[in-house]
Amino acid sequence: MLRVKEILKARGMTAKQLAPLIGITEGALSLQIKDGANPRLDSLEKIAKALGVRTSELLDEPQALNGTVTCPHCGKPIELCVK
């Protein structure tokens, strides 16, 4: 699953703002980042560069670090406590 939407939200950006930065329309971007999409590597590299992240960060599931995870809706860290 691509994390583009999650990263956009965390950056306070929209797909409409990202699309011209990578030279495609908002509709084309939407097709590339929808769930189940399989975009080309060069497209992922352009998206990653525009968002200021590594290409692998677009593909990786967020991992818990120091007992926290990132909320996929708001991008804020959530502390976990296991009892």
Backbone as CSV, one residue per row, in Angstrom:
resi,resn,N_x,N_y,N_z,CA_x,CA_y,CA_z,C_x,C_y,C_z
1,MET,0.839,-1.181,0.000,0.000,0.000,0.000,0.883,1.242,0.000
2,LEU,0.576,2.168,-0.870,1.328,3.411,-0.925,0.930,4.328,0.225
3,ARG,1.890,5.087,0.699,1.655,5.997,1.816,1.576,7.458,1.365
4,VAL,1.370,7.709,0.082,1.384,9.076,-0.440,0.331,9.934,0.245
5,LYS,-0.884,9.426,0.367,-1.956,10.210,0.991,-1.609,10.557,2.435
6,GLU,-1.055,9.591,3.152,-0.658,9.808,4.545,0.429,10.880,4.641
7,ILE,1.405,10.817,3.753,2.500,11.790,3.771,2.004,13.164,3.354
8,LEU,1.121,13.220,2.356,0.529,14.500,1.958,-0.165,15.155,3.145
9,LYS,-0.971,14.377,3.853,-1.712,14.904,4.996,-0.758,15.415,6.079
10,ALA,0.298,14.645,6.342,1.282,15.048,7.349,1.996,16.332,6.949
11,ARG,2.155,16.564,5.651,2.826,17.763,5.149,1.857,18.940,4.976
12,GLY,0.565,18.681,5.173,-0.429,19.738,4.983,-0.630,20.077,3.516
13,MET,-0.415,19.085,2.652,-0.567,19.283,1.211,-1.748,18.476,0.688
14,THR,-2.148,18.814,-0.524,-3.186,18.057,-1.205,-2.615,17.475,-2.493
15,ALA,-3.316,16.508,-3.045,-2.913,15.937,-4.333,-2.957,17.010,-5.417
16,LYS,-3.881,17.945,-5.282,-3.995,19.038,-6.254,-2.735,19.893,-6.255
17,GLN,-2.115,20.072,-5.082,-0.879,20.846,-4.993,0.326,20.039,-5.471
18,LEU,0.311,18.735,-5.230,1.429,17.879,-5.601,1.509,17.651,-7.115
19,ALA,0.381,17.468,-7.756,0.352,17.101,-9.178,1.196,18.022,-10.060
20,PRO,1.039,19.349,-9.995,1.861,20.191,-10.880,3.356,20.143,-10.534
21,LEU,3.682,19.834,-9.290,5.086,19.743,-8.898,5.794,18.584,-9.595
22,ILE,5.020,17.556,-9.967,5.625,16.401,-10.640,5.238,16.334,-12.117
23,GLY,4.530,17.359,-12.595,4.245,17.483,-14.017,3.126,16.617,-14.554
24,ILE,2.137,16.294,-13.705,0.983,15.530,-14.180,-0.299,16.179,-13.671
25,THR,-1.428,15.728,-14.184,-2.698,16.268,-13.737,-3.092,15.632,-12.406
26,GLU,-4.018,16.275,-11.725,-4.516,15.726,-10.461,-5.178,14.363,-10.684
27,GLY,-5.889,14.204,-11.786,-6.541,12.936,-12.102,-5.529,11.814,-12.316
28,ALA,-4.448,12.118,-13.029,-3.404,11.112,-13.262,-2.732,10.735,-11.943
29,LEU,-2.497,11.715,-11.090,-1.899,11.433,-9.784,-2.834,10.565,-8.957
30,SER,-4.104,10.887,-8.981,-5.090,10.115,-8.230,-5.074,8.647,-8.645
31,LEU,-4.969,8.395,-9.936,-4.909,7.011,-10.421,-3.652,6.294,-9.928
32,GLN,-2.553,7.031,-9.817,-1.295,6.423,-9.404,-1.231,6.125,-7.911
33,ILE,-1.944,6.892,-7.098,-1.814,6.723,-5.647,-3.013,6.046,-4.998
34,LYS,-4.003,5.669,-5.795,-5.162,4.997,-5.205,-4.762,3.624,-4.674
35,ASP,-5.528,3.109,-3.741,-5.256,1.795,-3.178,-5.246,0.752,-4.287
36,GLY,-4.234,-0.103,-4.278,-4.106,-1.153,-5.272,-3.382,-0.721,-6.529
37,ALA,-2.999,0.566,-6.614,-2.290,1.055,-7.793,-0.868,0.501,-7.816
38,ASN,-0.305,0.452,-9.002,1.057,-0.034,-9.181,1.810,0.960,-10.074
39,PRO,2.159,2.140,-9.514,2.809,3.162,-10.332,4.229,2.767,-10.721
40,ARG,4.720,3.381,-11.779,6.082,3.140,-12.247,7.087,3.745,-11.269
41,LEU,8.283,3.186,-11.265,9.329,3.644,-10.359,9.670,5.107,-10.594
42,ASP,9.726,5.533,-11.844,10.063,6.936,-12.111,8.992,7.875,-11.549
43,SER,7.740,7.447,-11.557,6.668,8.258,-10.960,6.840,8.346,-9.449
44,LEU,7.158,7.214,-8.822,7.382,7.208,-7.378,8.557,8.095,-7.004
45,GLU,9.605,8.078,-7.818,10.774,8.917,-7.542,10.424,10.398,-7.615
46,LYS,9.604,10.796,-8.579,9.176,12.185,-8.703,8.321,12.595,-7.513
47,ILE,7.403,11.720,-7.113,6.537,12.009,-5.961,7.385,12.154,-4.700
48,ALA,8.308,11.223,-4.496,9.161,11.260,-3.309,9.988,12.538,-3.274
49,LYS,10.565,12.918,-4.398,11.374,14.139,-4.449,10.531,15.371,-4.112
50,ALA,9.324,15.439,-4.672,8.443,16.582,-4.420,8.010,16.651,-2.952
51,LEU,7.881,15.479,-2.314,7.463,15.440,-0.909,8.648,15.496,0.058
52,GLY,9.864,15.405,-0.466,11.046,15.459,0.374,11.258,14.215,1.216
53,VAL,10.919,13.045,0.656,11.092,11.777,1.360,11.839,10.804,0.450
54,ARG,12.340,9.720,1.038,12.949,8.656,0.243,11.842,7.889,-0.476
55,THR,12.154,7.361,-1.640,11.174,6.586,-2.404,10.632,5.436,-1.574
56,SER,11.499,4.808,-0.799,11.066,3.668,0.017,10.031,4.067,1.060
57,GLU,10.043,5.336,1.484,9.057,5.786,2.473,7.646,5.812,1.899
58,LEU,7.525,5.879,0.591,6.204,5.846,-0.040,5.616,4.443,-0.007
59,LEU,6.484,3.451,0.150,6.054,2.062,0.090,5.961,1.391,1.443
60,ASP,6.784,1.815,2.372,6.850,1.165,3.677,5.625,1.457,4.514
61,GLU,5.239,0.474,5.285,4.226,0.701,6.302,4.898,1.443,7.443
62,PRO,4.215,2.366,8.094,4.831,3.048,9.221,5.196,2.037,10.300
63,GLN,6.366,2.228,10.871,6.819,1.310,11.897,6.822,2.000,13.248
64,ALA,6.536,1.235,14.270,6.531,1.775,15.620,7.961,2.079,16.043
65,LEU,8.189,3.285,16.494,9.479,3.698,17.022,9.253,4.265,18.415
66,ASN,9.973,3.750,19.379,9.843,4.233,20.755,8.408,4.178,21.253
67,GLY,7.668,3.141,20.859,6.306,2.987,21.348,5.299,3.917,20.707
68,THR,5.605,4.454,19.517,4.661,5.335,18.844,4.406,4.845,17.428
69,VAL,3.243,5.184,16.915,2.903,4.969,15.515,2.349,6.283,14.996
70,THR,2.295,6.428,13.681,1.764,7.639,13.079,0.315,7.407,12.669
71,CYS,-0.557,8.314,13.058,-1.965,8.223,12.684,-2.091,8.394,11.166
72,PRO,-2.722,7.448,10.470,-2.848,7.579,9.024,-3.825,8.678,8.602
73,HIS,-4.605,9.188,9.539,-5.594,10.215,9.203,-5.055,11.631,9.396
74,CYS,-4.374,11.871,10.528,-3.902,13.223,10.807,-2.392,13.358,10.765
75,GLY,-1.667,12.235,10.751,-0.218,12.286,10.694,0.469,12.526,12.026
76,LYS,-0.315,12.624,13.096,0.270,12.866,14.419,0.717,11.551,15.052
77,PRO,1.757,11.619,15.898,2.203,10.392,16.570,1.208,9.962,17.644
78,ILE,1.060,8.657,17.784,0.196,8.086,18.811,1.073,7.205,19.681
79,GLU,1.103,7.476,20.973,1.894,6.658,21.892,1.146,5.395,22.236
80,LEU,1.868,4.276,22.227,1.282,2.985,22.556,1.761,2.546,23.913
81,CYS,0.873,1.949,24.656,1.213,1.404,25.975,0.658,-0.009,26.047
82,VAL,1.548,-0.986,26.145,1.138,-2.374,26.223,1.134,-2.794,27.684
83,LYS,0.008,-3.346,28.152,-0.093,-3.753,29.540,-0.173,-5.251,29.628
